[in-house]
Amino acid sequence: MRATIRLQALTFDLDDTLWDNHQVMVETETGHYAWLDEALEGWQRNRGQAPAQRFAERFPLEAFLDQRRELAAAYPLRRGDFTWLREQALQRLLVAYGLDGDTARSWAGAAMDRFMLLRHRVTPHPEVESLLTTLGQHYRLASITNGNVDIHRLPLGRHFPVAIAAGELFAPKPDARPFLAALARLGTSPAQTLHVGDSWREDVEPARRLGMQVAWISPHIDDMPLPAGIHRLNHVRELPELLRTLGACRA
């Protein structure tokens, strides 16, 4: 049986697995766009070029989202590279607003710097630091994310010698390649590795197809029967108990 194989490694999704991500993204999305609108308006006024219409009035957030969708459709290999999509969309809107190409690139880059600052203001669940510290004593750990959080910009990054940013591989989950990259760098087989994540489509299905076991963080689903090797948890804090149940935890 798969559960009798000694686990050697754990791979973790980040957003909505190690922290709640919804409010972070709301504040990041609105915050960096508002910053760009205000900073750009001030820059224009200082140059004696007070605009008749501010940037965010001409191009509200919905226009920004539409531009990202168009880019994702036009460049399918880049569809998971959210940082690139955002910066390119901002450049296009700023050019349409009347800025020349170099100035648009400069302001888009500054806005993305603001975005990344806000994006990394995540608050891990209170148990996560001690959880990873303990697990790191017994297992090799890796992170696999579709998001654009750089885990090594966070204190938690010290727990993840292997960190896979799927969008930068042009292979966002549920593509198998981020998982295969993590397994290769961990030096473990799928049967020796358990993946922890919240998305059925992006975490459970691809990991299961590779032969990994999965801890599915899903507090809003009832106790429906699950395929062998899939273990539903309400919260990541329940992971040590699962590992003990599997006979895999040495703690």
Residue, then its C-alpha position, 0 to 999 in steps of 0.5 A: m500500500r502507498a501509505t507504507i512507503r516512508l515519506q521523505a519530503l513534503t511539498f507545499d502550496l503557499d496561498d490559502t494553504l499557509w496563509d489566507n490570501h483573499q484580503v492580501m490580494v484585495e489590498t494589493e490590487t487596489g493599493h498599487y493601482a491607487w498608488l500609481d494613480e496618485a503618484l502619476e497625477g502628482w508627477q504630471r502636476n509638478r511638470g505643469q501637465a495637470p491631466a484633464q482626467r486622472f489615470a484611474e478615471r480613464f482606466p479603472l481596475e476593470a480595464f486593467l483586468d481586461q488588458r491582462r486577460e487579452l495579454a494572457a490570450a495573446y501570449p498563452l505561454r505567459r498565462g501563469d506569469f502574473t508579474w509579467l502580465r501585470e507589468q505589460a498591461l500597465q505599460r499598455l494602459l500608460v501608453a494609451y493614457g499618453l505617456d511615451g514608451d520609456t516613461a510608461r515602462s518606468w511607471a509600470g516598473a514603479a507600480m509593480d515594485r509597489f505591488m510586490l511590496l504589498r503582495h508580500r504583506v502576508t500573515p502566515h497562520p500562527e501555527v505555521e512557523s513552528l510547524l515548518t520548523t518541526l517538519g524540517q527536522h524530519y523531511r525535505l521541504a519545498s514550496i510550489t506556487n502559481g502565485n508571485v510571492d517570492i517565499h525567500r522574501l518572507p521569514l518562512g523562506r528559510h524553511f524552503p531550500v527548494a522553491i518553485a514558481a510555476g508561472e516563471l516556468f511557463a507551466p502553472k499548476p495543474d501542469a505536472r512540470p512544477f511538481l517534477a521540478a520540485l521532486a528532482r531538486l528534492g531528490t525524492s520519488p512521488a511515492q516518497t513525497l506528500h503534497v499539501g495544498d488547497s486546490w483540487r484542480e491545481d494541487v490534488e489532481p496533478a500530484r495524484r496523477l504523479g503518484m504523490q499522496v496529498a493533504w487537501i486543505s478544504p474546510h468547506i467540503d463535506d466528508m465525501p469519499l476520497p480516492a486513496g492517497i487523498h486526505r482532507l484536512n480542515h487546516v494545515r495545523e492538522l498535518p502532523e496528526l495526518l503524518r502520524t496516522l500515516g506512520a510517517c512522522r518521526a516526531 
